[in-house]
Amino acid sequence: MSKKSRKKSSKTSSGSPTAKTKTAKTRASTQARSAKTQRTPASKSTGTIAKAGSHEAASKQLKSSKSASPPAAAKSGLAEGQKAPAFRLPRDGGDVVTLADYAGRKLVLFFYPRADTPGCTREAIDFTRLAGDFAAAGTAVLGISADPLKAQEKFRDKHKLGVPLISDEKHEMLQAYGAWGQKSMYGKNFLGILRTTVLVEADGKVARVWRNVRVDGHAYEVLEAARSL
């Protein structure tokens, strides 16, 4: 080989400084891309795991809140034959009514959920219509709900009701007579007034208790029970 050929060959050899520099740069670039490729999925994976964990925790919390039961109502052991619980509450017109006011007389207490709603209106009108018959049977009638006095008086005037209406906004009498408890409507549970009627004898003892009352014909059924005492 001639001297010129050897010189040319040495300049283009892979062992030349220029080739070595290019090779080193290529390796560094490849390693950087590889490292970036490895880091990126790890970062995304971590974010995905964090989001999944957060979603799972939120789902558990939501399920827990849905399954949580509403606060329990105070249970009443009111039963036929026991002494009727005493009460002292305001009535329409501004007077105060107590159980002692009716000592020696039979007494009907009908508890209704809300003034001027369809079922409660029919029930109050039925008891008003039979008020004379109850009086002839020596029986007084009182209606009780948690409505304020103004709502009770408006209810009375609108439908010309002839029975006293008691306001128990603190639910004290309602709970004592077992007319306050858990209800369900449109898939939701809540505490409210349970339509209940209690017939008290002249000696102050509970004679009859009607729970989950159906309005139609109920007032007449109570009248017949009062007559039988």
SULCOR-V297678 format. One record per residue. N is the residue number from 0. RES is the residue in one letter. PHI is phi in radians with two decimals (NA if undefined). OMEGA is omega in whole degrees, 0 to 359 (999 if undefined). D_CENTER is the distance of its C-alpha to the mean C-alpha in whole Angstrom. Layout:
# SULCOR-V297678
n=(N | N)
res=(RES | RES)
phi=(PHI | PHI)
omega=(OMEGA | OMEGA)
d_center=(D_CENTER | D_CENTER)
This chain:
# SULCOR-V297678
n=(0 | 1 | 2 | 3 | 4 | 5 | 6 | 7 | 8 | 9 | 10 | 11 | 12 | 13 | 14 | 15 | 16 | 17 | 18 | 19 | 20 | 21 | 22 | 23 | 24 | 25 | 26 | 27 | 28 | 29 | 30 | 31 | 32 | 33 | 34 | 35 | 36 | 37 | 38 | 39 | 40 | 41 | 42 | 43 | 44 | 45 | 46 | 47 | 48 | 49 | 50 | 51 | 52 | 53 | 54 | 55 | 56 | 57 | 58 | 59 | 60 | 61 | 62 | 63 | 64 | 65 | 66 | 67 | 68 | 69 | 70 | 71 | 72 | 73 | 74 | 75 | 76 | 77 | 78 | 79 | 80 | 81 | 82 | 83 | 84 | 85 | 86 | 87 | 88 | 89 | 90 | 91 | 92 | 93 | 94 | 95 | 96 | 97 | 98 | 99 | 100 | 101 | 102 | 103 | 104 | 105 | 106 | 107 | 108 | 109 | 110 | 111 | 112 | 113 | 114 | 115 | 116 | 117 | 118 | 119 | 120 | 121 | 122 | 123 | 124 | 125 | 126 | 127 | 128 | 129 | 130 | 131 | 132 | 133 | 134 | 135 | 136 | 137 | 138 | 139 | 140 | 141 | 142 | 143 | 144 | 145 | 146 | 147 | 148 | 149 | 150 | 151 | 152 | 153 | 154 | 155 | 156 | 157 | 158 | 159 | 160 | 161 | 162 | 163 | 164 | 165 | 166 | 167 | 168 | 169 | 170 | 171 | 172 | 173 | 174 | 175 | 176 | 177 | 178 | 179 | 180 | 181 | 182 | 183 | 184 | 185 | 186 | 187 | 188 | 189 | 190 | 191 | 192 | 193 | 194 | 195 | 196 | 197 | 198 | 199 | 200 | 201 | 202 | 203 | 204 | 205 | 206 | 207 | 208 | 209 | 210 | 211 | 212 | 213 | 214 | 215 | 216 | 217 | 218 | 219 | 220 | 221 | 222 | 223 | 224 | 225 | 226 | 227 | 228)
res=(M | S | K | K | S | R | K | K | S | S | K | T | S | S | G | S | P | T | A | K | T | K | T | A | K | T | R | A | S | T | Q | A | R | S | A | K | T | Q | R | T | P | A | S | K | S | T | G | T | I | A | K | A | G | S | H | E | A | A | S | K | Q | L | K | S | S | K | S | A | S | P | P | A | A | A | K | S | G | L | A | E | G | Q | K | A | P | A | F | R | L | P | R | D | G | G | D | V | V | T | L | A | D | Y | A | G | R | K | L | V | L | F | F | Y | P | R | A | D | T | P | G | C | T | R | E | A | I | D | F | T | R | L | A | G | D | F | A | A | A | G | T | A | V | L | G | I | S | A | D | P | L | K | A | Q | E | K | F | R | D | K | H | K | L | G | V | P | L | I | S | D | E | K | H | E | M | L | Q | A | Y | G | A | W | G | Q | K | S | M | Y | G | K | N | F | L | G | I | L | R | T | T | V | L | V | E | A | D | G | K | V | A | R | V | W | R | N | V | R | V | D | G | H | A | Y | E | V | L | E | A | A | R | S | L)
phi=(NA | -1.34 | -1.07 | -1.14 | -1.14 | -1.12 | -1.11 | -1.13 | -1.13 | -1.19 | -1.26 | -1.70 | -1.18 | -1.16 | -1.49 | -1.20 | -0.97 | -1.16 | -1.14 | -1.08 | -1.13 | -1.11 | -1.11 | -1.10 | -1.13 | -1.11 | -1.09 | -1.09 | -1.14 | -1.11 | -1.12 | -1.14 | -1.13 | -1.11 | -1.14 | -1.13 | -1.11 | -1.26 | -1.26 | -1.06 | -1.09 | -1.08 | -1.15 | -1.13 | -1.09 | -1.09 | -1.11 | -1.13 | -1.12 | -1.11 | -1.13 | -1.10 | -1.12 | -1.13 | -1.12 | -1.14 | -1.13 | -1.14 | -1.12 | -1.10 | -1.13 | -1.14 | -1.11 | -1.15 | -1.22 | -1.24 | -1.45 | -1.15 | -1.44 | -1.16 | -1.01 | -1.32 | -1.43 | -1.21 | -1.45 | -1.83 | -1.65 | -0.99 | -2.50 | -1.10 | 1.75 | -1.59 | -1.22 | -1.20 | -1.10 | -1.22 | -2.62 | -2.61 | -2.50 | -1.32 | -2.19 | -0.99 | 1.66 | 1.71 | -1.33 | -1.95 | -2.02 | -2.25 | -1.12 | -1.10 | -1.08 | -1.97 | -1.05 | 1.50 | -2.20 | -1.32 | -2.46 | -1.84 | -2.05 | -1.92 | -1.71 | -2.18 | -1.09 | -2.80 | -1.09 | 1.15 | -1.70 | -0.90 | -1.13 | -1.17 | -1.14 | -1.09 | -1.13 | -1.14 | -1.15 | -1.10 | -1.18 | -1.14 | -1.06 | -1.74 | -0.99 | -1.10 | -1.18 | -1.14 | -1.08 | -1.13 | -1.59 | 1.17 | -2.24 | -1.62 | -2.27 | -2.27 | -1.83 | -2.31 | -2.60 | -1.59 | -1.18 | -1.16 | -0.99 | -1.07 | -1.18 | -1.14 | -1.19 | -1.14 | -1.07 | -1.05 | -1.18 | -1.10 | -1.94 | 0.91 | -1.34 | -1.97 | -2.07 | -1.06 | -2.04 | -1.70 | -1.87 | -2.10 | -1.18 | -1.60 | 1.15 | -1.19 | -1.20 | -1.00 | -1.23 | -1.08 | -1.72 | 1.24 | -1.80 | -2.25 | -3.03 | -1.36 | -2.22 | -2.40 | -2.66 | 0.93 | 1.42 | -1.96 | -1.76 | -2.76 | -1.67 | -2.92 | -1.42 | -1.66 | -1.05 | -2.43 | -2.28 | -2.19 | -1.87 | -1.84 | -1.30 | -1.09 | -1.53 | 1.55 | -1.65 | -1.30 | -1.62 | -2.53 | -2.31 | -1.94 | -2.01 | 0.89 | -1.10 | -1.75 | -1.09 | -1.03 | 1.36 | -1.18 | -1.02 | -1.18 | -1.08 | -1.15 | -1.04 | -1.10 | -1.16 | -1.16 | -1.11 | -1.35 | -1.38)
omega=(182 | 180 | 181 | 181 | 180 | 178 | 180 | 180 | 180 | 180 | 183 | 181 | 180 | 179 | 180 | 179 | 182 | 180 | 179 | 180 | 180 | 181 | 180 | 179 | 180 | 178 | 180 | 180 | 179 | 179 | 180 | 179 | 179 | 180 | 180 | 179 | 180 | 182 | 186 | 178 | 180 | 180 | 179 | 180 | 179 | 179 | 179 | 179 | 180 | 179 | 180 | 178 | 179 | 180 | 180 | 179 | 179 | 179 | 179 | 180 | 180 | 179 | 181 | 181 | 180 | 184 | 181 | 182 | 179 | 181 | 183 | 178 | 177 | 183 | 179 | 177 | 182 | 181 | 179 | 180 | 179 | 181 | 179 | 180 | 179 | 177 | 176 | 187 | 178 | 177 | 179 | 183 | 175 | 179 | 177 | 182 | 176 | 177 | 182 | 179 | 185 | 178 | 180 | 178 | 173 | 185 | 175 | 176 | 177 | 183 | 183 | 187 | 185 | 181 | 173 | 169 | 189 | 182 | 181 | 179 | 179 | 181 | 181 | 178 | 179 | 179 | 177 | 181 | 182 | 184 | 179 | 179 | 177 | 179 | 179 | 179 | 179 | 185 | 175 | 181 | 176 | 175 | 184 | 172 | 180 | 180 | 175 | 184 | 181 | 179 | 179 | 181 | 177 | 177 | 180 | 184 | 183 | 185 | 178 | 182 | 183 | 177 | 179 | 179 | 183 | 178 | 179 | 184 | 180 | 176 | 182 | 179 | 179 | 180 | 182 | 181 | 177 | 182 | 179 | 182 | 184 | 179 | 179 | 179 | 181 | 177 | 181 | 177 | 180 | 177 | 180 | 182 | 176 | 183 | 188 | 174 | 180 | 176 | 182 | 179 | 181 | 180 | 176 | 179 | 180 | 181 | 181 | 174 | 175 | 178 | 182 | 186 | 169 | 191 | 186 | 178 | 185 | 183 | 180 | 178 | 179 | 178 | 180 | 177 | 179 | 179 | 184 | 182 | 999)
d_center=(101 | 103 | 102 | 100 | 98 | 97 | 96 | 94 | 92 | 91 | 89 | 87 | 86 | 83 | 84 | 84 | 82 | 81 | 80 | 78 | 76 | 75 | 74 | 72 | 70 | 69 | 68 | 66 | 64 | 63 | 62 | 60 | 58 | 58 | 56 | 54 | 53 | 52 | 50 | 48 | 46 | 45 | 44 | 42 | 41 | 40 | 37 | 36 | 35 | 33 | 31 | 31 | 30 | 27 | 26 | 25 | 24 | 21 | 20 | 20 | 18 | 15 | 15 | 15 | 12 | 10 | 11 | 10 | 8 | 6 | 9 | 11 | 12 | 16 | 17 | 20 | 24 | 25 | 27 | 30 | 33 | 32 | 32 | 30 | 28 | 29 | 28 | 29 | 27 | 28 | 29 | 30 | 33 | 32 | 34 | 32 | 32 | 32 | 32 | 36 | 37 | 37 | 39 | 41 | 39 | 36 | 33 | 30 | 27 | 24 | 21 | 19 | 16 | 17 | 21 | 23 | 20 | 22 | 22 | 22 | 25 | 27 | 26 | 27 | 30 | 31 | 31 | 33 | 36 | 36 | 36 | 40 | 40 | 38 | 40 | 43 | 41 | 41 | 37 | 35 | 32 | 29 | 26 | 23 | 19 | 17 | 19 | 22 | 25 | 26 | 24 | 25 | 29 | 28 | 26 | 30 | 32 | 31 | 31 | 34 | 32 | 34 | 32 | 31 | 27 | 25 | 23 | 21 | 19 | 18 | 17 | 20 | 22 | 18 | 18 | 22 | 22 | 19 | 17 | 14 | 11 | 9 | 8 | 8 | 9 | 11 | 9 | 6 | 4 | 3 | 7 | 10 | 13 | 15 | 18 | 21 | 24 | 27 | 30 | 32 | 36 | 39 | 39 | 35 | 34 | 31 | 33 | 30 | 26 | 25 | 21 | 19 | 22 | 23 | 25 | 28 | 31 | 29 | 30 | 34 | 33 | 32 | 35 | 37 | 35 | 36 | 40 | 40 | 40)
